[in-house]
C-alpha cells in the first residue's frame, strides 16, 4: 500500500525564511526621516510580511488541523469491535505475522459491515481514526499480547477512515455504481443462510460483481475494491446480517467459537440430566456399592492366578475372536520372510519396513513390520489392525492377520499381514521410470481413478462408523495385476463420530496432500480426504507430483497450477503429454474439473466422495468451480508454522519415506498425547460396537 502523500499546504522552511522579518517599531518611522531609497525598502518589507501572514499561516493551520484529526484520541470510535470478541470467543491461535494481519483486516471489514448496516457509511469519520485504532489494538492484545497492529502490519492511521475504492463512501454511492443483472444475482444467491454449500455460489457472484463494476484503482486503505461487495452483502443483502455465524465465516473467513452459542442450552440439558442421574444413583447406591465390591474381589482373584497381558494384546485377541483374522507366530513370519531377509524388503517408511513373504499355503503376502514397540507403538499397531479388520472392499487392501510377540533375540515384534498387491504403487508407476508411466494409458488411468473413488466412498459412507483415512497419496494407492486400485496404509486413519461436523486432532499427513483447513486449524472432516483425492487424481492425469518446482526453483502446488490452467480456459494442458488411447476431449476435461473441484481450498466447495464417484462414473455434470480466494490458500511455510502452533503434529514428505516432527513445549505435547489417547479409546469402543 502506498502511504498518503504529505499535505499540499505543508509549511515549507524556504518560504518562512525568504525575507527577514521587519521590526514593527521601524515601520512607524515617517518617510521624511529617511531617504527615498529607505522608504522604498520598508514598503517592500511590509508587503512581504503581509504575504506571509495571508498565505503561509492559513496553510500551516490547515495542515495542523489535518494532523489533529488523525491524532485526536478523545473522540469516541463509532465502530463496535465487541462483535469480534463475541464471535471469536476465547480462541488464541498462535499464527505468523502475515496471517495475523490478514485476520485483523478481515475482522475490521466485519465491523465495517455492521457500521454500514446501521449508518449507511462504509467508513467512520476521519477524526475518529486514532480512537478506533486504539479500540482495535486493545481487542487485539487480548488475543495476541504485545502485537502492535500498525507497526507489525504496516497499517497507517488514516487508512481506517478513508475510502479505499473509487471514492465510494456510503450506500447510495455504491448502489448508483452497481446495478443490473449481476446485482440481482448477488441478491438471489447471498440472501440465505451461508453456512453450507451456498457460500460458494455467493462468493462467486460477489467476485464477478467486483470485477465488472469496481475495477478501479484502490488507494491506501485496509478495505479495497475487492472487499466492498462483501461488506455491502453482509450489511444489506443477507438478511441474517454480518454477525451471523454463516455470514461471518463465508464472507470474512472469521474463525467462529461455537461453544458460546451452545453453552446456555447445554447447561440446561446438563442440569436436567444431572438431577435424573442423582435420583437414580441415590436410589441404587447401596446395591451398586455391594455389587461393585463383590465384582472387584472376583477380578482380583483372577488377576492373581493368570499371566498379565497388555491392553493392546487383549484388544487384538478380541478382534481375532470376532473376525477371520489369523494370529501368526513369530516362527511363521520368519519362515515366510526368510528370517526377514533384506532381499524380501519391498518398502520402507517411518514406521518400519514392508517385506514380501510366502505362507505355507504358497500364497504371497505383504508383511508390515513396526519398529516402534513402545506403549505408543502398541497403540498405533492395535489401531491399524482394528481399522483394517473392520472394513472389507475390493478397492481396499485386505488384512490376513497379525503377529504380536516378544522373543529373546528379536525382542518386541508387531507385524501386520495383508494380501500382496504385486503391481506396486501408483507412485512407482507415475514417478518411478518412464516405461512404467508410458504404460498408463487413458483407460488404465480412468480405471485407477474410479477404483480410488470407490474405495474412499466406502470408507466414508459404507463403513459403520465412517472412517477418515488422513493419508491419501500416490504411494498409498496400490495396483494389482489388472490395475485395480487398492487403498492401503491405515496407520493414520480416524473414526468419525456419528453426527459430528469435524474432528479436532493433531495434524498428520503428507505435505502437498493435506487439506488447508486441517493443516492450519486441525479440523478434520471426510472432505479432507476429498482434497487429498483431488491432488492424487491431478497427479494421475498430469504425471506431475503434488509439489513440483518451476524454473526458478520455487515450489508450486499442483492444485494451484491446475486451477490456473482451468481458469485460463485450457484444462487439457493438465493432461500428461505422453498419454495414449485418449477419450474425447470433453470426457478428459470432466476428469480435470472434478480433480480441481475436489482439491479446492474451501471446504464447502468440495463435493463428497459419493458425488465425486457419480460425476466420474455417470453423466452427472460437474458444478461450476468457485474462485479460489487468496486469503484461504496457505503456502507451504504457513502449513509448517500452523503444524507447529497446533501442537505436536507430524507431516511427511510426499514419498512418505522420511518424516519430520514439529513439537511444541513438553507440557503441551503431553496434554495433546493424553487427548489423543482418549480419542483412540473412544474409537476402539465404536469399532467394537460397529462390528
C-alpha positions as CSV (number, residue, x, y, z in Angstrom):
1,X,0.0,0.0,0.0
2,X,1.2,3.5,-0.8
3,X,1.4,5.9,2.0
4,X,-0.8,9.1,2.0
5,X,1.3,11.9,0.4
6,X,2.1,14.9,2.5
7,X,-0.5,17.8,2.6
8,X,0.0,20.2,-0.3
9,X,-0.2,23.0,2.2
10,X,2.6,21.8,4.4
11,X,4.8,24.5,5.9
12,X,8.0,24.9,3.9
13,X,11.1,26.4,5.5
14,X,12.3,28.2,2.4
15,X,9.1,30.3,2.3
16,X,9.4,31.1,6.0
17,X,12.9,32.4,5.6
18,X,12.5,34.1,2.2
19,X,12.9,37.6,3.8
20,X,13.9,38.7,7.3
21,X,11.0,39.9,9.5
22,X,10.9,43.7,10.0
23,X,10.6,45.0,13.5
24,X,7.2,46.7,13.9
25,X,8.6,49.8,15.6
26,X,10.6,50.7,12.4
27,X,7.5,50.6,10.3
28,X,6.2,53.6,12.2
29,X,9.1,56.0,11.2
30,X,7.8,58.7,8.9
31,X,9.2,58.7,5.3
32,X,10.6,62.2,5.6
33,X,13.0,61.0,8.4
34,X,14.7,58.7,6.0
35,X,15.8,58.8,2.4
36,X,13.6,57.8,-0.5
37,X,15.6,54.6,-1.0
38,X,15.0,53.5,2.6
39,X,11.3,54.3,2.3
40,X,11.1,52.0,-0.8
41,X,12.8,49.1,1.0
42,X,10.5,49.5,4.0
43,X,7.4,49.3,1.8
44,X,8.7,46.1,0.1
45,X,9.4,44.5,3.5
46,X,5.8,45.5,4.7
47,X,4.3,43.8,1.6
48,X,6.3,40.6,2.2
49,X,5.2,40.5,5.8
50,X,1.6,40.7,4.7
51,X,2.1,38.0,2.2
52,X,3.5,35.7,4.9
53,X,0.5,36.4,7.2
54,X,-2.1,35.9,4.4
55,X,-0.6,32.7,2.7
56,X,1.6,30.8,5.0
57,X,-0.3,30.9,8.3
58,X,-3.6,29.6,6.9
59,X,-1.9,26.7,5.1
60,X,0.1,25.8,8.2
61,X,-3.1,26.0,10.3
62,X,-4.9,23.6,7.8
63,X,-2.0,21.2,8.0
64,X,-2.2,21.3,11.8
65,X,-6.0,20.7,11.7
66,X,-5.5,17.6,9.4
67,X,-2.9,16.2,11.8
68,X,-5.1,17.0,14.8
69,X,-8.0,15.0,13.2
70,X,-5.7,11.9,12.9
71,X,-4.2,12.3,16.3
72,X,-7.3,13.1,18.2
73,X,-7.8,10.2,20.5
74,X,-10.5,11.9,22.6
75,X,-13.3,11.4,20.1
76,X,-15.1,8.0,20.7
77,X,-14.9,5.4,18.0
78,X,-18.2,4.5,16.4
79,X,-17.1,1.0,15.3
80,X,-18.3,-1.9,17.5
81,X,-15.2,-4.1,17.9
82,X,-17.0,-6.2,20.6
83,X,-18.7,-8.0,17.7
84,X,-15.4,-9.8,17.0
85,X,-15.0,-10.8,20.7
86,X,-18.5,-12.2,20.8
87,X,-17.9,-14.3,17.6
88,X,-14.4,-15.5,18.2
89,X,-14.8,-16.1,21.9
90,X,-11.6,-17.1,23.8
91,X,-9.6,-18.6,21.0
92,X,-6.0,-17.6,20.8
93,X,-4.3,-19.4,17.9
94,X,-0.6,-18.9,17.5
95,X,-0.1,-17.6,14.0
96,X,2.6,-16.0,12.0
97,X,2.6,-12.2,11.4
98,X,1.2,-12.2,7.8
99,X,-1.7,-14.5,8.8
100,X,-2.4,-12.4,12.0
101,X,-2.5,-9.2,9.9
102,X,-4.8,-10.8,7.3
103,X,-7.2,-11.9,10.1
104,X,-7.1,-8.4,11.6
105,X,-8.0,-7.0,8.2
106,X,-10.9,-9.4,7.8
107,X,-12.2,-8.6,11.3
108,X,-12.1,-4.9,10.6
109,X,-14.2,-5.5,7.4
110,X,-16.8,-7.4,9.5
111,X,-17.0,-4.4,11.9
112,X,-17.3,-2.0,8.9
113,X,-20.2,-4.1,7.6
114,X,-22.0,-3.7,10.9
115,X,-21.3,0.1,10.8
116,X,-22.6,0.3,7.2
117,X,-25.7,-1.5,8.2
118,X,-26.5,1.0,11.0
119,X,-25.3,4.3,9.4
120,X,-25.2,3.8,5.7
121,X,-21.5,4.8,5.6
122,X,-18.6,2.5,4.8
123,X,-16.0,4.4,6.9
124,X,-16.1,6.2,10.2
125,X,-15.3,10.0,10.4
126,X,-11.6,10.9,9.9
127,X,-11.4,12.4,13.4
128,X,-12.2,9.0,15.0
129,X,-9.3,7.2,13.3
130,X,-6.9,7.3,16.2
131,X,-9.6,6.3,18.8
132,X,-10.7,3.4,16.5
133,X,-7.1,2.1,16.2
134,X,-6.8,2.3,20.0
135,X,-10.0,0.3,20.5
136,X,-8.9,-2.3,17.9
137,X,-5.4,-2.5,19.4
138,X,-7.0,-3.2,22.9
139,X,-9.0,-6.0,21.4
140,X,-6.0,-7.5,19.6
141,X,-3.9,-7.6,22.7
142,X,-6.5,-9.8,24.4
143,X,-5.7,-12.4,21.8
144,X,-2.1,-11.6,20.8
145,X,-0.3,-9.8,23.6
146,X,2.4,-7.2,22.6
147,X,1.3,-7.4,18.9
148,X,1.2,-3.9,17.5
149,X,-1.2,-3.8,14.6
150,X,0.1,-0.6,12.9
151,X,3.8,-1.3,13.4
152,X,3.8,-5.1,12.6
153,X,1.3,-4.9,9.7
154,X,2.3,-1.6,8.2
155,X,-1.2,-0.1,8.7
156,X,-1.4,3.7,8.7
157,X,-3.7,5.7,10.9
158,X,-5.9,7.3,8.2
159,X,-6.5,4.0,6.4
160,X,-9.2,3.0,8.8
161,X,-11.3,6.1,7.8
162,X,-10.5,6.9,4.2
163,X,-12.4,5.3,1.2
164,X,-10.2,2.8,-0.5
165,X,-12.3,2.2,-3.6
166,X,-13.1,4.8,-6.3
167,X,-14.2,7.4,-3.6
168,X,-17.2,5.4,-2.6
169,X,-18.1,6.3,1.0
170,X,-21.7,5.4,1.5
171,X,-24.5,3.0,0.5
172,X,-26.1,5.4,-2.0
173,X,-22.9,5.8,-4.0
174,X,-22.3,2.1,-4.1
175,X,-25.8,1.3,-5.4
176,X,-25.6,4.0,-8.0
177,X,-22.5,2.4,-9.4
178,X,-23.6,-1.3,-9.1
179,X,-26.8,-2.4,-10.7
180,X,-28.2,-4.7,-13.3
181,X,-28.5,-8.5,-13.6
182,X,-25.3,-9.2,-11.7
183,X,-26.6,-7.3,-8.7
184,X,-29.8,-9.3,-8.9
185,X,-27.7,-12.5,-8.9
186,X,-26.0,-11.4,-5.7
187,X,-29.3,-10.8,-4.1
188,X,-30.7,-14.2,-5.1
189,X,-27.5,-16.2,-4.1
190,X,-26.5,-14.3,-0.9
191,X,-29.8,-13.6,0.8
192,X,-29.9,-17.0,2.5
193,X,-28.0,-19.0,5.1
194,X,-24.4,-19.1,4.1
195,X,-23.3,-21.9,6.4
196,X,-23.2,-24.6,3.8
197,X,-22.6,-25.1,0.0
198,X,-24.5,-21.8,-0.7
199,X,-21.4,-19.9,0.4
200,X,-19.5,-20.8,-2.8
201,X,-22.2,-19.5,-5.1
202,X,-22.5,-16.3,-3.1
203,X,-18.7,-15.6,-3.1
204,X,-18.5,-16.3,-6.8
205,X,-21.4,-13.8,-7.5
206,X,-19.7,-11.1,-5.4
207,X,-16.3,-11.6,-7.1
208,X,-18.0,-11.3,-10.5
209,X,-19.8,-8.1,-9.4
210,X,-16.5,-6.6,-8.2
211,X,-14.7,-7.5,-11.5
212,X,-17.4,-5.8,-13.6
213,X,-18.3,-2.7,-11.6
214,X,-15.5,-2.0,-9.1
215,X,-12.4,-2.5,-11.2
216,X,-10.9,0.9,-10.5
217,X,-7.6,1.5,-8.6
218,X,-7.6,1.0,-4.8
219,X,-5.8,3.6,-2.8
220,X,-4.1,3.2,0.6
221,X,-6.7,1.6,2.8
222,X,-7.5,-1.6,4.7
223,X,-10.6,-2.1,2.7
224,X,-10.1,-2.1,-1.1
225,X,-12.4,-2.6,-4.0
226,X,-12.4,-6.4,-3.6
227,X,-13.8,-6.1,-0.2
228,X,-16.6,-3.6,-0.8
229,X,-19.1,-6.1,-2.3
230,X,-18.6,-8.5,0.6
231,X,-19.1,-5.7,3.2
232,X,-22.2,-4.5,1.4
233,X,-23.7,-8.0,1.0
234,X,-23.2,-8.7,4.7
235,X,-24.8,-5.4,5.7
236,X,-27.8,-5.2,3.3
237,X,-28.2,-8.3,1.1
238,X,-28.0,-11.1,3.6
239,X,-31.0,-10.7,6.0
240,X,-29.1,-12.5,8.8
241,X,-26.6,-9.7,9.0
242,X,-22.8,-9.6,9.4
243,X,-22.9,-11.1,12.9
244,X,-24.5,-14.3,11.8
245,X,-22.1,-17.3,12.1
246,X,-22.6,-18.4,8.5
247,X,-22.2,-14.9,7.1
248,X,-19.1,-14.2,9.1
249,X,-17.4,-17.5,8.2
250,X,-18.3,-17.2,4.5
251,X,-17.8,-13.6,3.7
252,X,-15.0,-12.7,6.1
253,X,-13.3,-16.1,7.0
254,X,-13.8,-15.5,10.7
255,X,-13.0,-18.5,12.8
256,X,-16.1,-18.8,15.0
257,X,-16.2,-20.2,18.5
258,X,-19.3,-22.4,18.6
259,X,-19.1,-23.2,22.2
260,X,-20.6,-19.9,23.4
261,X,-23.8,-20.2,21.5
262,X,-24.4,-23.7,22.8
263,X,-23.4,-23.1,26.4
264,X,-26.8,-21.9,27.6
265,X,-28.8,-24.8,26.1
266,X,-26.1,-27.3,27.1
267,X,-26.2,-26.1,30.7
268,X,-29.9,-26.6,30.9
269,X,-29.7,-30.1,29.5
270,X,-26.8,-31.0,31.8
271,X,-28.7,-29.8,34.9
272,X,-31.8,-31.9,33.9
273,X,-29.7,-35.0,33.2
274,X,-27.7,-34.5,36.4
275,X,-30.9,-34.3,38.5
276,X,-32.2,-37.5,37.0
277,X,-28.9,-39.3,37.4
278,X,-28.7,-38.2,41.0
279,X,-32.1,-39.6,41.8
280,X,-31.2,-42.9,40.2
281,X,-27.8,-43.1,41.8
282,X,-29.2,-42.3,45.2
283,X,-31.9,-45.0,45.0
284,X,-29.4,-47.7,44.0
285,X,-26.3,-46.6,45.8
286,X,-26.3,-49.3,48.4
287,X,-26.9,-52.1,46.0
288,X,-24.4,-50.8,43.5
289,X,-21.7,-50.5,46.1
290,X,-22.3,-54.1,47.3
291,X,-22.3,-55.4,43.7
292,X,-19.1,-53.5,42.8
293,X,-17.3,-54.8,45.9
294,X,-18.0,-58.4,45.0
295,X,-17.1,-57.8,41.4
296,X,-13.7,-56.3,42.3
297,X,-12.9,-59.2,44.7
298,X,-13.6,-61.6,41.9
299,X,-11.4,-59.7,39.4
300,X,-8.6,-59.5,41.9
301,X,-8.6,-63.3,42.4
302,X,-8.5,-63.8,38.6
303,X,-5.6,-61.4,38.2
304,X,-3.5,-63.2,40.8
305,X,-3.9,-66.5,39.1
306,X,-3.3,-65.6,35.4
307,X,-0.4,-64.1,33.4
308,X,-0.6,-60.4,32.9
309,X,-1.4,-59.1,29.4
310,X,-1.1,-55.7,27.8
311,X,-4.2,-53.8,26.8
312,X,-3.1,-53.8,23.2
313,X,-2.8,-57.7,23.1
314,X,-6.1,-58.1,24.8
315,X,-7.8,-55.8,22.2
316,X,-6.2,-57.8,19.4
317,X,-7.3,-61.1,20.9
318,X,-10.9,-59.7,21.0
319,X,-10.6,-58.8,17.3
320,X,-9.4,-62.3,16.4
321,X,-12.3,-63.9,18.2
322,X,-14.9,-61.9,16.3
323,X,-13.3,-62.0,12.7
324,X,-11.5,-64.4,10.4
325,X,-8.1,-62.9,11.2
326,X,-5.2,-65.2,11.8
327,X,-2.8,-64.7,14.7
328,X,0.6,-65.8,13.3
329,X,3.5,-66.9,15.4
330,X,6.9,-65.3,15.0
331,X,8.2,-68.5,13.6
332,X,5.5,-68.4,10.8
333,X,6.6,-64.8,10.0
334,X,10.3,-65.6,10.0
335,X,9.8,-68.6,7.7
336,X,7.6,-66.5,5.3
337,X,10.2,-63.7,5.0
338,X,13.3,-66.0,5.1
339,X,14.2,-64.6,8.5
340,X,13.5,-61.0,7.5
341,X,15.9,-61.2,4.6
342,X,16.9,-57.8,3.1
343,X,16.1,-59.3,-0.4
344,X,12.4,-59.5,0.7
345,X,12.1,-55.8,1.6
346,X,9.7,-54.1,-0.8
347,X,9.2,-50.8,1.0
348,X,10.4,-48.6,3.8
349,X,8.7,-45.9,5.9
350,X,8.8,-44.1,9.2
351,X,7.0,-47.0,10.9
352,X,9.5,-49.6,9.7
353,X,9.9,-52.0,6.7
354,X,7.5,-53.9,4.4
355,X,8.5,-57.4,3.4
356,X,7.3,-59.8,0.8
357,X,6.6,-63.3,2.1
358,X,5.2,-66.7,1.2
359,X,2.9,-68.5,3.6
360,X,2.8,-72.4,3.9
361,X,-0.2,-72.5,1.6
362,X,2.1,-70.8,-1.1
363,X,0.0,-67.6,-1.0
364,X,2.1,-64.4,-1.3
365,X,1.6,-61.7,1.3
366,X,3.0,-58.3,2.4
367,X,4.2,-58.0,6.0
368,X,4.4,-54.6,7.6
369,X,6.9,-54.7,10.5
370,X,6.7,-52.0,13.1
371,X,10.0,-50.8,14.6
372,X,8.4,-48.9,17.5
373,X,7.4,-51.3,20.3
374,X,6.8,-48.6,23.0
375,X,3.4,-48.1,24.6
376,X,2.6,-45.5,21.9
377,X,3.8,-48.0,19.2
378,X,1.4,-50.7,20.6
379,X,-1.5,-48.3,20.4
380,X,-0.6,-47.4,16.8
381,X,-0.3,-51.1,15.8
382,X,-3.6,-52.1,17.6
383,X,-5.4,-49.1,16.0
384,X,-4.3,-50.0,12.4
385,X,-5.3,-53.7,12.9
386,X,-8.7,-52.6,14.3
387,X,-9.4,-50.3,11.4
388,X,-8.4,-52.7,8.6
389,X,-10.2,-55.6,10.2
390,X,-13.4,-53.6,10.3
391,X,-13.7,-53.0,6.6
392,X,-13.8,-55.2,3.5
393,X,-14.0,-53.9,0.0
394,X,-12.5,-54.8,-3.4
395,X,-10.7,-51.4,-3.5
396,X,-9.2,-51.7,0.0
397,X,-6.1,-53.8,0.9
398,X,-7.4,-56.9,2.7
399,X,-5.9,-57.9,6.1
400,X,-4.9,-61.6,6.5
401,X,-3.8,-61.4,10.2
402,X,-1.1,-60.1,12.5
403,X,1.7,-61.1,14.8
404,X,2.4,-59.8,18.3
405,X,5.2,-61.4,20.1
406,X,8.4,-60.9,22.2
407,X,11.4,-63.1,21.7
408,X,14.8,-63.2,23.4
409,X,16.7,-62.4,20.2
410,X,14.4,-60.2,18.1
411,X,12.7,-58.5,21.1
412,X,9.3,-56.9,20.6
413,X,7.7,-57.7,17.3
414,X,4.5,-56.1,15.8
415,X,3.6,-57.3,12.3
416,X,0.6,-56.8,10.1
417,X,0.0,-59.4,7.3
418,X,-2.0,-58.3,4.2
419,X,-2.6,-59.6,0.7
420,X,0.3,-58.8,-1.6
421,X,-0.6,-56.3,-4.3
422,X,2.1,-57.3,-6.9
423,X,1.9,-54.3,-9.3
424,X,3.4,-51.8,-6.9
425,X,2.1,-48.4,-6.0
426,X,0.7,-45.6,-8.2
427,X,3.7,-43.5,-7.2
428,X,6.0,-46.1,-8.6
429,X,4.2,-46.1,-12.0
430,X,3.9,-42.3,-12.3
431,X,7.4,-41.3,-11.0
432,X,9.5,-44.5,-10.9
433,X,10.5,-44.7,-14.6
434,X,9.3,-43.5,-18.0
435,X,8.5,-47.0,-19.2
436,X,6.0,-47.7,-16.4
437,X,4.4,-44.3,-16.9
438,X,4.1,-44.8,-20.6
439,X,2.1,-48.0,-19.9
440,X,-0.5,-45.9,-18.1
441,X,-2.9,-45.3,-21.0
442,X,-6.1,-43.3,-20.5
443,X,-8.4,-46.4,-20.0
444,X,-6.0,-47.6,-17.3
445,X,-5.8,-44.2,-15.6
446,X,-9.6,-43.9,-15.7
447,X,-9.9,-47.3,-14.1
448,X,-7.5,-46.3,-11.3
449,X,-9.4,-43.1,-10.6
450,X,-12.7,-44.9,-10.3
451,X,-11.1,-47.6,-8.0
452,X,-9.7,-44.9,-5.7
453,X,-13.1,-43.1,-5.6
454,X,-15.0,-46.3,-4.8
455,X,-12.6,-47.3,-2.0
456,X,-12.8,-43.8,-0.3
457,X,-16.6,-43.6,-0.8
458,X,-16.9,-46.9,1.0
459,X,-14.8,-45.7,3.9
460,X,-16.9,-42.5,4.2
461,X,-20.4,-44.0,3.6
462,X,-20.2,-47.8,3.6
463,X,-18.2,-48.4,6.8
464,X,-20.0,-48.1,10.1
465,X,-18.9,-45.9,11.7
466,X,-17.3,-43.8,8.9
467,X,-13.5,-43.8,8.6
468,X,-11.3,-40.8,7.5
469,X,-8.1,-42.1,6.0
470,X,-6.0,-39.0,6.6
471,X,-3.1,-40.0,4.4
472,X,-4.3,-40.5,0.8
473,X,-1.3,-40.1,-1.5
474,X,0.1,-41.9,-4.6
475,X,2.3,-44.2,-2.6
476,X,-0.7,-45.5,-0.6
477,X,-2.6,-46.4,-3.7
478,X,-1.5,-50.0,-4.7
479,X,-2.3,-51.6,-8.0
480,X,-2.9,-55.3,-8.7
481,X,-2.1,-57.1,-12.0
482,X,-5.3,-55.7,-13.6
483,X,-4.5,-52.2,-12.4
484,X,-7.4,-52.3,-9.9
485,X,-6.6,-49.6,-7.3
486,X,-6.4,-50.6,-3.6
487,X,-6.3,-48.0,-0.8
488,X,-3.6,-49.0,1.7
489,X,-1.9,-47.9,4.9
490,X,-4.5,-47.1,7.6
491,X,-1.9,-46.1,10.3
492,X,-3.3,-42.5,10.5
493,X,-7.0,-43.3,10.0
494,X,-9.6,-41.8,12.3
495,X,-13.1,-43.0,13.1
496,X,-15.6,-40.1,12.5
497,X,-18.0,-39.8,15.5
498,X,-21.6,-40.1,14.4
499,X,-23.3,-36.6,14.0
500,X,-20.1,-34.7,14.4
501,X,-19.3,-32.0,11.8
502,X,-15.5,-32.4,12.2
503,X,-12.7,-33.8,14.4
504,X,-10.2,-31.6,16.1
505,X,-6.9,-33.5,16.2
506,X,-3.2,-33.2,15.8
507,X,-2.1,-32.6,12.2
508,X,-0.6,-35.6,10.5
509,X,-0.3,-36.5,6.8
510,X,1.9,-35.8,3.8
511,X,3.0,-32.4,2.5
512,X,1.1,-31.3,-0.6
513,X,-1.8,-33.6,0.1
514,X,-3.1,-32.1,3.3
515,X,-6.3,-30.0,3.2
516,X,-5.8,-26.3,4.2
517,X,-8.4,-26.3,7.0
518,X,-6.8,-29.4,8.5
519,X,-3.2,-28.2,8.1
520,X,-4.0,-24.7,9.5
521,X,-6.6,-25.4,12.2
522,X,-6.5,-29.2,12.8
523,X,-10.2,-29.5,11.8
524,X,-10.5,-33.0,10.1
525,X,-13.6,-34.0,8.0
526,X,-14.4,-36.5,5.3
527,X,-13.8,-33.7,2.8
528,X,-10.2,-33.5,4.0
529,X,-9.8,-36.9,2.3
530,X,-11.6,-35.5,-0.8
531,X,-8.9,-32.8,-1.0
532,X,-6.2,-35.4,-0.9
533,X,-8.0,-37.5,-3.5
534,X,-8.2,-34.4,-5.8
535,X,-4.5,-34.0,-5.6
536,X,-3.8,-37.7,-6.4
537,X,-6.2,-37.5,-9.3
538,X,-4.3,-34.5,-10.6
539,X,-1.1,-36.5,-10.3
540,X,-2.7,-39.3,-12.2
541,X,-3.9,-37.1,-15.0
542,X,-0.8,-34.9,-15.4
543,X,2.1,-37.1,-14.4
544,X,3.3,-34.2,-12.1
545,X,4.0,-34.5,-8.4
546,X,1.8,-32.8,-5.8
547,X,4.7,-30.5,-5.1
548,X,7.0,-29.6,-8.0
549,X,9.4,-26.8,-8.8
550,X,9.4,-24.3,-11.6
551,X,12.3,-22.8,-13.5
552,X,13.5,-20.5,-10.6
553,X,13.4,-23.4,-8.1
554,X,10.3,-22.2,-6.3
555,X,7.9,-24.9,-5.1
556,X,4.4,-25.0,-6.7
557,X,1.3,-26.8,-5.5
558,X,-0.1,-29.0,-8.3
559,X,-3.6,-28.0,-7.3
560,X,-2.8,-24.3,-7.8
561,X,-1.2,-24.9,-11.2
562,X,-4.1,-27.0,-12.4
563,X,-6.6,-24.3,-11.3
564,X,-4.6,-21.7,-13.3
565,X,-5.0,-23.9,-16.4
566,X,-8.7,-24.3,-15.9
567,X,-9.2,-20.5,-15.2
568,X,-7.3,-19.7,-18.4
569,X,-9.6,-21.9,-20.4
570,X,-7.0,-24.6,-21.2
571,X,-7.9,-27.6,-18.9
572,X,-6.5,-30.1,-21.4
573,X,-3.0,-28.6,-20.7
574,X,-3.2,-30.6,-17.4
575,X,-3.3,-33.9,-19.2
576,X,0.0,-35.9,-19.5
577,X,1.6,-35.3,-22.9
578,X,2.6,-39.0,-23.2
579,X,-0.9,-40.4,-22.5
580,X,-2.3,-42.9,-25.1
581,X,-5.8,-44.1,-26.1
582,X,-7.4,-40.9,-25.1
583,X,-11.1,-40.3,-24.8
584,X,-13.0,-37.4,-26.4
585,X,-11.7,-34.0,-25.0
586,X,-15.0,-33.3,-23.1
587,X,-14.6,-36.6,-21.1
588,X,-11.0,-35.8,-20.2
589,X,-11.9,-32.2,-19.3
590,X,-14.5,-33.5,-17.0
591,X,-11.9,-35.5,-15.0
592,X,-9.8,-32.4,-14.8
593,X,-12.7,-30.3,-13.5
594,X,-13.5,-33.0,-10.9
595,X,-9.9,-33.0,-9.7
596,X,-9.7,-29.2,-9.4
597,X,-13.1,-29.0,-7.6
598,X,-12.1,-31.8,-5.2
599,X,-8.8,-30.0,-4.4
600,X,-10.4,-26.6,-3.8
601,X,-9.1,-24.8,-0.7
602,X,-12.6,-24.0,0.6
603,X,-14.1,-26.9,2.5
604,X,-17.7,-26.4,1.4
605,X,-16.7,-26.0,-2.3
606,X,-15.6,-29.7,-2.4
607,X,-18.1,-32.4,-3.2
608,X,-18.4,-35.6,-1.2
609,X,-16.8,-38.8,-2.3
610,X,-20.2,-40.2,-3.3
611,X,-20.8,-37.1,-5.5
612,X,-17.2,-37.5,-7.0
613,X,-17.9,-41.1,-7.9
614,X,-21.2,-40.2,-9.6
615,X,-19.6,-37.4,-11.6
616,X,-16.7,-39.7,-12.8
617,X,-18.8,-42.8,-13.5
618,X,-22.1,-41.3,-14.8
619,X,-23.3,-38.3,-16.9
620,X,-23.8,-36.2,-13.8
621,X,-22.4,-32.7,-14.7
622,X,-19.7,-31.0,-12.7
623,X,-20.9,-27.9,-11.0
624,X,-19.2,-24.5,-11.6
625,X,-15.8,-24.2,-9.8
626,X,-15.7,-21.3,-7.4
627,X,-12.9,-18.8,-7.5
628,X,-10.1,-19.8,-5.2
629,X,-10.0,-17.0,-2.5
630,X,-6.4,-16.0,-1.9
631,X,-6.8,-15.4,1.9
632,X,-7.8,-19.1,2.3
633,X,-4.8,-20.6,0.3
634,X,-2.0,-21.4,2.7
635,X,1.6,-21.6,1.5
636,X,3.9,-24.4,2.5
637,X,5.6,-22.3,5.2
638,X,2.2,-21.3,6.6
639,X,1.3,-25.0,6.9
640,X,4.6,-25.8,8.6
641,X,4.1,-23.0,11.1
642,X,0.4,-24.0,11.7
643,X,1.5,-27.6,12.5
644,X,4.0,-26.1,15.0
645,X,1.4,-23.9,16.6
646,X,-1.3,-26.6,16.8
647,X,0.7,-28.9,19.0
648,X,2.7,-32.0,18.4
649,X,1.9,-32.5,14.7
650,X,3.6,-34.6,12.0
651,X,3.8,-34.1,8.3
652,X,5.7,-36.4,5.9
653,X,7.5,-35.7,2.7
654,X,5.5,-36.6,-0.4
655,X,7.1,-40.1,-0.8
656,X,6.4,-40.8,2.9
657,X,9.8,-42.4,3.5
658,X,11.2,-39.6,5.6
659,X,9.3,-37.7,8.2
660,X,9.9,-34.6,10.3
661,X,8.1,-33.7,13.6
662,X,7.5,-30.3,14.9
663,X,6.8,-30.3,18.6
664,X,5.8,-27.6,21.0
665,X,6.8,-27.5,24.6
666,X,6.8,-30.8,26.5
667,X,3.8,-29.9,28.7
668,X,1.5,-29.0,25.8
669,X,2.7,-32.1,23.9
670,X,1.9,-34.3,26.9
671,X,-1.6,-32.8,27.1
672,X,-2.2,-33.4,23.4
673,X,-1.0,-37.0,23.9
674,X,-3.5,-37.6,26.7
675,X,-6.3,-36.2,24.5
676,X,-5.2,-38.4,21.6
677,X,-5.3,-41.5,23.8
678,X,-8.8,-40.6,24.9
679,X,-9.9,-40.3,21.3
680,X,-8.3,-43.6,20.4
681,X,-10.2,-45.3,23.3
682,X,-13.5,-43.9,22.0
683,X,-12.7,-45.1,18.5
684,X,-11.9,-48.6,19.8
685,X,-15.3,-48.7,21.6
686,X,-17.1,-47.6,18.5
687,X,-15.3,-50.1,16.3
688,X,-16.2,-52.9,18.6
689,X,-19.8,-51.8,18.7
690,X,-19.9,-51.3,14.9
691,X,-18.9,-54.9,14.2
